[in-house]
Structures are given as structure tokens and as C-alpha cells.
Amino acid sequence: MSKNTDEEIVYTLKDTVKLTGLSIDLIRLYEKEFNLQIQRTEGGHRRYNKKNIDLLIEIKKRIQEQNWSYKMISQWLQGEVITEAVDIQSNLEKKVDSLENKVQELLDRSEKDEQFQLALIQRLDEQGRLIKHLTEKLDYQDQYIENNLEKRDEKLTNAIREISDTKKLIAAAQENLEQKPKGFWNKLFGK
């Protein structure tokens, strides 16, 4: 970087590469293709002023970001209205509108999905409470059945014991009958 005689700041080609992000070859191509007037030193070295650097950055932007052709850049530099650029701008606006619509659709879908998920969570909570209630009821019924089975087993055991005791009493009574002395009539008839 050096100062010119009229106190205007000028930049070397190397400095311009850093400031614009363009390669040396691309800067030279733009100079030739678009007939850019770049001042030179007495030794023939290029020196770029702020205006030159801004112009190179603008050309880069229009070519790389807005997809302008070299022909469109030339027309623009000559001050012509570029219908292709208007078409490109219109197409870009349409794409932006389309993308905005898609983003809105995704946001709407996301909101619906969120509402569905909340409803699903609520339904799952209800199901969980119902399952808990039914589990408690089944536990109560299991306990009730277990208690009744124990009582039934106890009653059956008592009934079997009573039957057994009754059979023993009957057997003892029959034995007593057989051991009693035979009565008169039994002796007479031989029984």
C-alpha cells in the first residue's frame, strides 16, 4: 500500500487480492474482459484505488451471488438496463417466496405435530391412570380370592375332620352293638 502524489491511497495487486478475495488471474481477467482502467506506476505495476476495489467486489458479487453473465456485467458497466438481471431478480424473488411458503408450511406442520404429541401424551397419561386403577383392582381381587381360598380350605379341612370323626363314631357304635350280649330272641332264633 502506498500514497499517490494526490494523496489518494492506492493498493498493490497483492493487497487487492486480499481485499477482494479474488485471485490474481481473475482480477486480470476482469480488467481485460470489462475494460477496467487501472493506473500503473512508471515501471508498469498496477495500482488500485478504493473505487477500483469496490468495483471488483461488486463484479464478483454479481457474478458469484447473482449469477450474472459477463455480457450482463458489461452492459451494467456501460449503464444499460439489463432485462436479464430483472428476470434473474424476479426469479430469485419467486424462489424466496417459495422458500418462505415452505418454511411456513413446515412451521404449521411442526405446530400440528406438537399439538398431536401433546394430545398423545395426555391420552397416554389417561391410559396410565386407568392401568394403575385396574392393577389396584386386580390386586384387591387377588387378595380377596386368596383370603376366600384359605377360608374354604379351612372349612373343607374341618368338614373332612368332622366326617372322619363321625365315621369313627359310627364304627365304634357298630362294634359296640356286635359286642353286646345277644338278647333272648336272638338266642332263640340263632341270630
Secondary structure, 3 states (H helix, E strand, C coil): CEECCCCCEEECHHHHHHHHCCCHHHHHHHHHHCCCCCEECCCCCEEECHHHHHHHHHHHHHHHCCCCCHHHHHHHHCCCCCHHHHHHHHHHHHHHHHHHHHHHHHHHHHHHHHHHHHHHHHHHHHHHHHHHHHHHHHHHHHHHHHHHHHHHHHHHHHHHHHHHHHHHHHHHHHHHHHHCCCCHHHHHHCC
